Amino acid sequence: MKNRARNDRKVALVTGGGQRIGAAICAALGEAGYIVVPTWLSSRREAEALASEWGGKSFRLNLSRPETFRRFAGRLASEYGRLDLLVHNASVFPRTPFTSVSSAVWDTVFAVNLRGPSFLTRAFLPLMSSSPEGAAVCFIGDAAASKLWPSYLPYCLSKIALEAFAKGLEKTIPPGIRVGVVRPGLVLPRPGFSKAQWERLRHRNTGGIRTVEGISRAVLQFANL
């Protein structure tokens, strides 16, 4: 097995860890001593830089292709021999007005935001079950999803379902693996939002964790319970 000298360090996998909230989570975990393994789909350069800084490697992962997950889990097992924390951060957030959203886009949102985390967790259960100090699965939810924004209904519904899945997973997951949800509020705008529009939204919707730093701290606190 590779990297035997590093097996005494905890390993954290963060999906979509190359940018935005995922990058901040990676940095917080790295500073706390974790070997950080960010996945990427389009932000390869950023993910590789983060992984290099915190002692890990980055991997390309397409959450809409669950048939690749078992092989991916095998690669991580071969590389590190353990996985102590799985952070489901990656998601898609397309604008989807109900009168024009296509079935393909609807399916993609649920494939990435709900089905992907579900099957990826299952693929990693054998490796996480062997974690020397116990492992944890952390889902990044969305405190504003219950608002059911009319132009983002598939996204909102996928996040609501993700939190329900996390509750169900707690009842079926092997002993020694904890499950938790971190619920950001309106933290970062989508590309294209004007500053004034974003501030109006934040003023009207104050729930959830409202800073990138706060989200990172919450993930780290859960991981170290």
Accessible surface in RSA format (square Angstrom, percent):
REM  Atomic radii and reference values for relative SASA: ProtOr
REM  Chains: A
REM  Algorithm: Lee & Richards
REM  Probe-radius: 1.40
REM  Slices: 20
REM RES _ NUM      All-atoms   Total-Side   Main-Chain    Non-polar    All polar
REM                ABS   REL    ABS   REL    ABS   REL    ABS   REL    ABS   REL
RES MET A   1   122.06  63.2  65.30  43.2  56.76 135.1  73.19  62.2  48.86  64.7
RES LYS A   2   121.54  59.3 114.14  70.0   7.40  17.6  74.01  66.6  47.53  50.6
RES ASN A   3    47.45  32.7  29.03  28.0  18.42  44.4   9.18  22.1  38.27  37.0
RES ARG A   4   165.17  69.3 148.30  75.6  16.87  40.2  57.98  79.2 107.19  65.0
RES ALA A   5    99.49  91.5  63.24  97.6  36.25  82.5  76.46 107.7  23.03  61.0
RES ARG A   6    67.21  28.2  65.34  33.3   1.86   4.4  38.43  52.5  28.77  17.4
RES ASN A   7    45.96  31.7  40.38  39.0   5.58  13.4  22.21  53.5  23.75  23.0
RES ASP A   8   117.40  82.2  87.45  87.0  29.95  70.8  46.70 109.9  70.70  70.5
RES ARG A   9    86.03  36.1  82.04  41.8   3.99   9.5  43.75  59.8  42.28  25.6
RES LYS A  10    54.96  26.8  52.00  31.9   2.95   7.0  23.93  21.5  31.02  33.0
RES VAL A  11     1.20   0.8   1.20   1.1   0.00   0.0   1.20   1.0   0.00   0.0
RES ALA A  12     0.00   0.0   0.00   0.0   0.00   0.0   0.00   0.0   0.00   0.0
RES LEU A  13     0.00   0.0   0.00   0.0   0.00   0.0   0.00   0.0   0.00   0.0
RES VAL A  14     0.00   0.0   0.00   0.0   0.00   0.0   0.00   0.0   0.00   0.0
RES THR A  15     0.85   0.6   0.85   0.9   0.00   0.0   0.01   0.0   0.84   1.3
RES GLY A  16    23.62  29.1   0.00   N/A  23.62  29.1  18.87  51.8   4.75  10.6
RES GLY A  17     0.00   0.0   0.00   N/A   0.00   0.0   0.00   0.0   0.00   0.0
RES GLY A  18     4.97   6.1   0.00   N/A   4.97   6.1   0.08   0.2   4.89  10.9
RES GLN A  19    89.26  49.9  84.29  61.6   4.96  11.8  21.87  46.6  67.39  51.1
RES ARG A  20   120.00  50.4  97.33  49.6  22.68  54.0  56.04  76.6  63.96  38.8
RES ILE A  21    29.90  17.0  29.54  22.0   0.36   0.9  29.54  21.3   0.36   1.0
RES GLY A  22     0.68   0.8   0.00   N/A   0.68   0.8   0.00   0.0   0.68   1.5
RES ALA A  23    22.71  20.9  21.38  33.0   1.33   3.0  21.66  30.5   1.04   2.8
RES ALA A  24    26.15  24.0  15.47  23.9  10.68  24.3  23.18  32.6   2.97   7.9
RES ILE A  25     0.44   0.2   0.44   0.3   0.00   0.0   0.44   0.3   0.00   0.0
RES CYS A  26     0.00   0.0   0.00   0.0   0.00   0.0   0.00   0.0   0.00   0.0
RES ALA A  27    29.55  27.2  29.55  45.6   0.00   0.0  29.55  41.6   0.00   0.0
RES ALA A  28    18.41  16.9  13.20  20.4   5.21  11.9  16.67  23.5   1.74   4.6
RES LEU A  29     0.80   0.4   0.80   0.6   0.00   0.0   0.80   0.6   0.00   0.0
RES GLY A  30     7.03   8.7   0.00   N/A   7.03   8.7   0.00   0.0   7.03  15.8
RES GLU A  31   131.43  75.5  95.81  72.5  35.62  84.8  33.12  64.1  98.31  80.3
RES ALA A  32    50.82  46.7  10.29  15.9  40.53  92.2  22.42  31.6  28.40  75.2
RES GLY A  33    39.49  48.7   0.00   N/A  39.49  48.7  32.36  88.8   7.13  16.0
RES TYR A  34     8.13   3.8   7.72   4.4   0.40   1.0   5.45   4.1   2.67   3.3
RES ILE A  35     0.71   0.4   0.71   0.5   0.00   0.0   0.71   0.5   0.00   0.0
RES VAL A  36     0.00   0.0   0.00   0.0   0.00   0.0   0.00   0.0   0.00   0.0
RES VAL A  37     0.00   0.0   0.00   0.0   0.00   0.0   0.00   0.0   0.00   0.0
RES PRO A  38     0.00   0.0   0.00   0.0   0.00   0.0   0.00   0.0   0.00   0.0
RES THR A  39     3.34   2.4   3.33   3.4   0.01   0.0   0.00   0.0   3.34   5.0
RES TRP A  40    32.00  12.8  27.14  13.1   4.86  11.4  30.40  16.2   1.60   2.6
RES LEU A  41    93.50  52.1  78.00  55.8  15.51  39.0  78.00  54.8  15.51  41.7
RES SER A  42   100.58  85.0  66.76  89.1  33.82  77.9  47.99 102.2  52.60  73.7
RES SER A  43    15.01  12.7  11.30  15.1   3.72   8.6   7.54  16.1   7.47  10.5
RES ARG A  44   135.43  56.9 134.13  68.4   1.29   3.1  32.63  44.6 102.80  62.3
RES ARG A  45   202.16  84.9 196.45 100.1   5.71  13.6  75.02 102.5 127.14  77.1
RES GLU A  46    85.76  49.2  80.29  60.7   5.47  13.0  38.04  73.6  47.72  39.0
RES ALA A  47     0.00   0.0   0.00   0.0   0.00   0.0   0.00   0.0   0.00   0.0
RES GLU A  48    75.18  43.2  69.98  52.9   5.20  12.4  25.83  50.0  49.34  40.3
RES ALA A  49    62.61  57.6  48.67  75.1  13.94  31.7  57.54  81.0   5.07  13.4
RES LEU A  50    25.18  14.0  24.57  17.6   0.62   1.6  25.12  17.6   0.07   0.2
RES ALA A  51     1.55   1.4   1.55   2.4   0.00   0.0   1.55   2.2   0.00   0.0
RES SER A  52    88.88  75.1  63.20  84.4  25.67  59.1  31.23  66.5  57.64  80.8
RES GLU A  53   116.05  66.6  84.08  63.6  31.97  76.1  36.94  71.4  79.11  64.6
RES TRP A  54    47.69  19.1  43.99  21.3   3.71   8.7  47.40  25.3   0.29   0.5
RES GLY A  55    24.92  30.7   0.00   N/A  24.92  30.7  23.07  63.3   1.86   4.2
RES GLY A  56    12.48  15.4   0.00   N/A  12.48  15.4   0.46   1.3  12.02  26.9
RES LYS A  57    99.88  48.7  96.17  59.0   3.71   8.8  63.03  56.7  36.86  39.3
RES SER A  58    21.35  18.0   1.68   2.2  19.67  45.3   0.00   0.0  21.35  29.9
RES PHE A  59    15.73   7.9  12.15   7.5   3.59   9.3  15.73   9.5   0.00   0.0
RES ARG A  60   130.74  54.9 112.49  57.3  18.25  43.5  39.45  53.9  91.29  55.3
RES LEU A  61    12.50   7.0   3.75   2.7   8.74  22.0   5.91   4.2   6.58  17.7
RES ASN A  62    35.35  24.4  32.17  31.1   3.18   7.7   3.61   8.7  31.75  30.7
RES LEU A  63    10.54   5.9   7.75   5.5   2.79   7.0   7.75   5.4   2.79   7.5
RES SER A  64    39.82  33.7  28.96  38.6  10.87  25.0  14.49  30.9  25.33  35.5
RES ARG A  65   113.07  47.5 112.74  57.5   0.33   0.8  28.52  39.0  84.55  51.2
RES PRO A  66    35.44  25.8  25.15  22.9  10.29  37.4  25.41  21.0  10.03  62.4
RES GLU A  67   116.89  67.1  83.81  63.4  33.08  78.8  68.39 132.3  48.50  39.6
RES THR A  68    19.51  13.9  18.67  18.9   0.85   2.0  15.68  21.1   3.84   5.8
RES PHE A  69     2.87   1.4   2.87   1.8   0.00   0.0   2.87   1.7   0.00   0.0
RES ARG A  70   203.79  85.6 198.67 101.3   5.11  12.2  75.06 102.6 128.73  78.0
RES ARG A  71   161.46  67.8 149.84  76.4  11.62  27.7  71.39  97.6  90.07  54.6
RES PHE A  72     8.01   4.0   6.92   4.3   1.08   2.8   7.92   4.8   0.09   0.2
RES ALA A  73     9.38   8.6   8.23  12.7   1.16   2.6   8.54  12.0   0.84   2.2
RES GLY A  74    39.45  48.7   0.00   N/A  39.45  48.7  33.25  91.3   6.20  13.9
RES ARG A  75   127.82  53.7 118.80  60.6   9.02  21.5  40.89  55.9  86.93  52.7
RES LEU A  76     0.18   0.1   0.18   0.1   0.00   0.0   0.18   0.1   0.00   0.0
RES ALA A  77    29.50  27.1  29.27  45.2   0.23   0.5  29.50  41.5   0.00   0.0
RES SER A  78    55.51  46.9  48.31  64.5   7.20  16.6  31.95  68.0  23.56  33.0
RES GLU A  79    13.46   7.7  12.95   9.8   0.51   1.2   1.58   3.1  11.87   9.7
RES TYR A  80     2.88   1.3   1.94   1.1   0.94   2.4   2.37   1.8   0.50   0.6
RES GLY A  81    22.69  28.0   0.00   N/A  22.69  28.0   1.76   4.8  20.93  46.9
RES ARG A  82    11.67   4.9  11.67   5.9   0.00   0.0   6.52   8.9   5.15   3.1
RES LEU A  83     0.00   0.0   0.00   0.0   0.00   0.0   0.00   0.0   0.00   0.0
RES ASP A  84     6.16   4.3   1.90   1.9   4.26  10.1   1.90   4.5   4.26   4.2
RES LEU A  85     0.41   0.2   0.41   0.3   0.00   0.0   0.41   0.3   0.00   0.0
RES LEU A  86     0.00   0.0   0.00   0.0   0.00   0.0   0.00   0.0   0.00   0.0
RES VAL A  87     0.00   0.0   0.00   0.0   0.00   0.0   0.00   0.0   0.00   0.0
RES HIS A  88     4.50   2.5   1.97   1.4   2.53   6.5   2.00   2.1   2.50   2.9
RES ASN A  89    20.65  14.2  13.51  13.1   7.14  17.2   0.00   0.0  20.65  20.0
RES ALA A  90    26.12  24.0  16.73  25.8   9.39  21.4  21.16  29.8   4.96  13.1
RES SER A  91    47.52  40.2  18.23  24.3  29.29  67.5   0.33   0.7  47.19  66.1
RES VAL A  92    49.53  32.6  45.91  41.6   3.62   8.7  49.53  43.0   0.00   0.0
RES PHE A  93    67.53  33.8  58.39  36.2   9.15  23.8  59.48  36.1   8.06  23.1
RES PRO A  94    39.54  28.8  33.78  30.8   5.76  21.0  38.81  32.0   0.73   4.5
RES ARG A  95   144.76  60.8 122.96  62.7  21.80  51.9  37.65  51.5 107.10  64.9
RES THR A  96     2.13   1.5   1.23   1.2   0.91   2.2   1.84   2.5   0.29   0.4
RES PRO A  97    37.13  27.1  35.78  32.6   1.36   4.9  37.13  30.7   0.00   0.0
RES PHE A  98   143.97  72.0 129.64  80.3  14.33  37.3 130.82  79.3  13.15  37.6
RES THR A  99   135.98  96.7  97.08  98.4  38.90  92.7  81.09 108.9  54.89  83.0
RES SER A 100    83.29  70.4  51.61  68.9  31.68  73.0  48.82 104.0  34.47  48.3
RES VAL A 101    35.58  23.4   8.68   7.9  26.90  64.8  15.10  13.1  20.48  55.5
RES SER A 102    54.03  45.7  43.63  58.2  10.40  24.0  48.28 102.8   5.75   8.1
RES SER A 103    89.95  76.0  76.61 102.2  13.33  30.7  48.77 103.9  41.18  57.7
RES ALA A 104    67.99  62.5  59.47  91.8   8.52  19.4  66.35  93.4   1.64   4.3
RES VAL A 105    57.91  38.1  56.60  51.2   1.31   3.2  57.90  50.3   0.00   0.0
RES TRP A 106    80.25  32.2  80.25  38.8   0.00   0.0  61.59  32.8  18.66  30.3
RES ASP A 107    90.29  63.2  85.59  85.2   4.70  11.1  28.35  66.7  61.94  61.8
RES THR A 108    66.04  47.0  62.81  63.7   3.24   7.7  39.74  53.4  26.30  39.8
RES VAL A 109     0.46   0.3   0.46   0.4   0.00   0.0   0.46   0.4   0.00   0.0
RES PHE A 110    50.73  25.4  50.35  31.2   0.38   1.0  50.47  30.6   0.27   0.8
RES ALA A 111    11.56  10.6   9.02  13.9   2.54   5.8  10.96  15.4   0.60   1.6
RES VAL A 112    17.61  11.6  17.61  15.9   0.00   0.0  17.61  15.3   0.00   0.0
RES ASN A 113     1.55   1.1   0.00   0.0   1.55   3.7   0.78   1.9   0.77   0.7
RES LEU A 114    39.90  22.2  39.90  28.5   0.00   0.0  39.90  28.0   0.00   0.0
RES ARG A 115    98.80  41.5  95.04  48.4   3.76   9.0  42.32  57.8  56.48  34.2
RES GLY A 116     0.00   0.0   0.00   N/A   0.00   0.0   0.00   0.0   0.00   0.0
RES PRO A 117     2.67   1.9   2.67   2.4   0.00   0.0   2.67   2.2   0.00   0.0
RES SER A 118    28.21  23.8  25.44  34.0   2.77   6.4   6.05  12.9  22.16  31.0
RES PHE A 119    73.59  36.8  70.49  43.7   3.10   8.1  71.21  43.2   2.38   6.8
RES LEU A 120     0.00   0.0   0.00   0.0   0.00   0.0   0.00   0.0   0.00   0.0
RES THR A 121     1.05   0.7   1.05   1.1   0.00   0.0   1.05   1.4   0.00   0.0
RES ARG A 122   152.61  64.1 146.13  74.5   6.48  15.4  57.56  78.7  95.05  57.6
RES ALA A 123    24.91  22.9   4.92   7.6  19.99  45.5  15.86  22.3   9.05  24.0
RES PHE A 124     0.00   0.0   0.00   0.0   0.00   0.0   0.00   0.0   0.00   0.0
RES LEU A 125    33.51  18.7  33.48  24.0   0.03   0.1  33.51  23.5   0.00   0.0
RES PRO A 126    99.14  72.3  80.96  73.8  18.18  66.1  89.67  74.0   9.47  58.9
RES LEU A 127    21.14  11.8  16.43  11.8   4.71  11.8  20.38  14.3   0.76   2.0
RES MET A 128     1.28   0.7   0.00   0.0   1.28   3.0   0.00   0.0   1.28   1.7
RES SER A 129    60.50  51.1  29.82  39.8  30.69  70.7  28.59  60.9  31.91  44.7
RES SER A 130    71.70  60.6  45.48  60.7  26.22  60.4  49.60 105.6  22.11  31.0
RES SER A 131    11.97  10.1   0.13   0.2  11.85  27.3   0.13   0.3  11.85  16.6
RES PRO A 132    97.67  71.2  54.65  49.8  43.01 156.4  66.07  54.5  31.60 196.4
RES GLU A 133   115.88  66.5  78.97  59.7  36.91  87.9  41.65  80.6  74.23  60.6
RES GLY A 134    33.93  41.8   0.00   N/A  33.93  41.8  21.50  59.0  12.42  27.8
RES ALA A 135     2.27   2.1   0.00   0.0   2.27   5.2   1.28   1.8   0.98   2.6
RES ALA A 136     2.11   1.9   2.11   3.3   0.00   0.0   2.11   3.0   0.00   0.0
RES VAL A 137     0.00   0.0   0.00   0.0   0.00   0.0   0.00   0.0   0.00   0.0
RES CYS A 138     0.23   0.2   0.23   0.3   0.00   0.0   0.00   0.0   0.23   0.3
RES PHE A 139     0.21   0.1   0.21   0.1   0.00   0.0   0.21   0.1   0.00   0.0
RES ILE A 140     8.12   4.6   8.12   6.0   0.00   0.0   8.12   5.8   0.00   0.0
RES GLY A 141     3.57   4.4   0.00   N/A   3.57   4.4   0.08   0.2   3.49   7.8
RES ASP A 142    21.85  15.3  19.85  19.8   1.99   4.7   2.17   5.1  19.67  19.6
RES ALA A 143    16.98  15.6   4.83   7.4  12.16  27.7   4.97   7.0  12.01  31.8
RES ALA A 144     7.73   7.1   4.89   7.5   2.84   6.5   7.67  10.8   0.06   0.2
RES ALA A 145     2.79   2.6   2.19   3.4   0.60   1.4   2.79   3.9   0.00   0.0
RES SER A 146    76.96  65.0  56.51  75.4  20.45  47.1  38.92  82.9  38.05  53.3
RES LYS A 147   116.04  56.6  90.44  55.5  25.60  61.0  44.18  39.8  71.86  76.5
RES LEU A 148    75.35  42.0  67.77  48.5   7.58  19.1  67.77  47.6   7.58  20.4
RES TRP A 149    61.33  24.6  61.30  29.7   0.03   0.1  54.79  29.2   6.54  10.6
RES PRO A 150   102.19  74.5  96.62  88.1   5.57  20.2  99.22  81.9   2.97  18.4
RES SER A 151    26.88  22.7  26.00  34.7   0.88   2.0   7.41  15.8  19.47  27.3
RES TYR A 152    23.60  11.0  23.60  13.4   0.00   0.0  18.47  13.9   5.13   6.3
RES LEU A 153    44.40  24.7  44.40  31.8   0.00   0.0  44.40  31.2   0.00   0.0
RES PRO A 154     0.74   0.5   0.74   0.7   0.00   0.0   0.74   0.6   0.00   0.0
RES TYR A 155    18.46   8.6  18.06  10.3   0.40   1.0   3.27   2.5  15.19  18.7
RES CYS A 156     0.07   0.1   0.07   0.1   0.00   0.0   0.00   0.0   0.07   0.1
RES LEU A 157    66.12  36.8  63.48  45.4   2.65   6.7  63.48  44.6   2.65   7.1
RES SER A 158     0.00   0.0   0.00   0.0   0.00   0.0   0.00   0.0   0.00   0.0
RES LYS A 159     7.34   3.6   7.01   4.3   0.33   0.8   2.06   1.9   5.28   5.6
RES ILE A 160    73.75  42.0  68.18  50.8   5.58  13.4  71.71  51.6   2.04   5.5
RES ALA A 161    31.58  29.0  24.66  38.1   6.92  15.7  29.23  41.2   2.35   6.2
RES LEU A 162     2.94   1.6   2.94   2.1   0.00   0.0   2.94   2.1   0.00   0.0
RES GLU A 163    32.01  18.4  31.77  24.0   0.24   0.6  10.99  21.3  21.02  17.2
RES ALA A 164    60.83  55.9  48.76  75.3  12.07  27.5  52.12  73.4   8.71  23.1
RES PHE A 165    55.56  27.8  46.26  28.7   9.30  24.2  54.90  33.3   0.66   1.9
RES ALA A 166     1.78   1.6   1.30   2.0   0.48   1.1   1.76   2.5   0.02   0.0
RES LYS A 167   140.42  68.5 138.21  84.8   2.21   5.3  81.33  73.2  59.09  62.9
RES GLY A 168    33.12  40.8   0.00   N/A  33.12  40.8  30.54  83.8   2.58   5.8
RES LEU A 169    18.91  10.5  16.05  11.5   2.86   7.2  18.07  12.7   0.84   2.2
RES GLU A 170   101.02  58.0  77.98  59.0  23.04  54.9  20.50  39.6  80.52  65.7
RES LYS A 171   179.97  87.8 141.34  86.7  38.62  92.0  91.85  82.7  88.12  93.9
RES THR A 172   106.11  75.5  73.79  74.8  32.33  77.0  71.66  96.2  34.46  52.1
RES ILE A 173    23.03  13.1   6.86   5.1  16.17  39.0   8.13   5.9  14.90  40.4
RES PRO A 174    42.91  31.3  37.13  33.8   5.78  21.0  42.50  35.1   0.42   2.6
RES PRO A 175   132.77  96.8 107.24  97.8  25.54  92.8 119.10  98.3  13.67  85.0
RES GLY A 176    55.20  68.1   0.00   N/A  55.20  68.1  39.02 107.1  16.18  36.2
RES ILE A 177    10.67   6.1   0.37   0.3  10.30  24.8   0.57   0.4  10.10  27.4
RES ARG A 178    82.47  34.6  77.95  39.7   4.52  10.8  65.95  90.1  16.52  10.0
RES VAL A 179    15.07   9.9   1.46   1.3  13.61  32.8   1.46   1.3  13.61  36.9
RES GLY A 180    14.03  17.3   0.00   N/A  14.03  17.3  14.03  38.5   0.00   0.0
RES VAL A 181    51.31  33.8  20.05  18.2  31.26  75.3  20.05  17.4  31.26  84.8
RES VAL A 182    10.09   6.6   7.18   6.5   2.91   7.0  10.09   8.8   0.00   0.0
RES ARG A 183   103.88  43.6  99.72  50.8   4.16   9.9  35.61  48.7  68.27  41.4
RES PRO A 184     6.71   4.9   6.71   6.1   0.00   0.0   6.71   5.5   0.00   0.0
RES GLY A 185     9.48  11.7   0.00   N/A   9.48  11.7   1.09   3.0   8.39  18.8
RES LEU A 186    23.47  13.1  21.65  15.5   1.81   4.6  23.06  16.2   0.41   1.1
RES VAL A 187    17.05  11.2   3.63   3.3  13.42  32.3   3.63   3.2  13.42  36.4
RES LEU A 188    61.11  34.0  46.07  33.0  15.04  37.8  46.07  32.4  15.04  40.5
RES PRO A 189    46.01  33.5  43.03  39.2   2.98  10.8  43.03  35.5   2.98  18.5
RES ARG A 190    64.08  26.9  60.82  31.0   3.26   7.8   8.72  11.9  55.36  33.6
RES PRO A 191   116.80  85.1  92.56  84.4  24.24  88.1 104.87  86.6  11.93  74.1
RES GLY A 192    84.41 104.1   0.00   N/A  84.41 104.1  42.77 117.4  41.64  93.3
RES PHE A 193    49.05  24.5  25.69  15.9  23.36  60.8  27.14  16.5  21.91  62.7
RES SER A 194    60.33  51.0  49.99  66.7  10.34  23.8  51.99 110.7   8.34  11.7
RES LYS A 195   169.51  82.7 155.68  95.5  13.83  32.9 104.58  94.1  64.92  69.2
RES ALA A 196    59.96  55.1  49.04  75.7  10.92  24.8  56.69  79.8   3.27   8.7
RES GLN A 197    74.80  41.8  74.55  54.5   0.25   0.6  12.61  26.8  62.19  47.2
RES TRP A 198    25.73  10.3  25.73  12.5   0.00   0.0  20.92  11.2   4.81   7.8
RES GLU A 199    86.06  49.4  82.59  62.5   3.47   8.3  36.30  70.2  49.76  40.6
RES ARG A 200   135.63  56.9 130.56  66.6   5.07  12.1  61.39  83.9  74.24  45.0
RES LEU A 201    28.23  15.7  28.23  20.2   0.00   0.0  28.23  19.8   0.00   0.0
RES ARG A 202    45.57  19.1  45.55  23.2   0.02   0.0   4.89   6.7  40.68  24.7
RES HIS A 203   151.75  82.9 134.19  93.3  17.56  44.9  88.66  91.4  63.09  73.4
RES ARG A 204   154.83  65.0 123.52  63.0  31.31  74.5  63.66  87.0  91.17  55.3
RES ASN A 205    14.65  10.1  11.41  11.0   3.24   7.8   6.61  15.9   8.04   7.8
RES THR A 206    94.12  66.9  77.71  78.8  16.41  39.1  43.58  58.5  50.53  76.4
RES GLY A 207    47.43  58.5   0.00   N/A  47.43  58.5  37.68 103.4   9.74  21.8
RES GLY A 208    38.79  47.8   0.00   N/A  38.79  47.8  12.55  34.4  26.23  58.8
RES ILE A 209    51.46  29.3  45.84  34.2   5.62  13.5  51.46  37.1   0.00   0.0
RES ARG A 210    64.83  27.2  56.17  28.6   8.66  20.6  27.53  37.6  37.30  22.6
RES THR A 211    66.65  47.4  63.42  64.3   3.23   7.7  60.71  81.6   5.93   9.0
RES VAL A 212    28.98  19.1  27.19  24.6   1.78   4.3  27.19  23.6   1.78   4.8
RES GLU A 213   108.54  62.3 105.04  79.5   3.50   8.3  53.34 103.2  55.19  45.1
RES GLY A 214     9.22  11.4   0.00   N/A   9.22  11.4   5.86  16.1   3.36   7.5
RES ILE A 215     0.00   0.0   0.00   0.0   0.00   0.0   0.00   0.0   0.00   0.0
RES SER A 216     7.72   6.5   7.01   9.3   0.72   1.7   6.78  14.4   0.95   1.3
RES ARG A 217   138.20  58.0 136.80  69.7   1.40   3.3  58.87  80.5  79.33  48.1
RES ALA A 218    23.08  21.2  17.84  27.5   5.24  11.9  19.87  28.0   3.20   8.5
RES VAL A 219     0.29   0.2   0.29   0.3   0.00   0.0   0.29   0.3   0.00   0.0
RES LEU A 220    40.04  22.3  40.04  28.6   0.00   0.0  40.04  28.1   0.00   0.0
RES GLN A 221   118.19  66.1 109.95  80.4   8.23  19.6  43.70  93.0  74.49  56.5
RES PHE A 222    28.01  14.0  25.12  15.6   2.90   7.5  27.32  16.6   0.69   2.0
RES ALA A 223     9.47   8.7   0.58   0.9   8.89  20.2   0.76   1.1   8.71  23.1
RES ASN A 224    82.88  57.2  53.49  51.7  29.39  70.8  27.72  66.7  55.16  53.3
RES LEU A 225   152.30  84.8  95.45  68.3  56.85 142.9 125.82  88.4  26.47  71.2
END  Absolute sums over single chains surface
CHAIN  1 A    11057.1       8820.8       2236.2       6368.3       4688.8
END  Absolute sums over all chains
TOTAL         11057.1       8820.8       2236.2       6368.3       4688.8
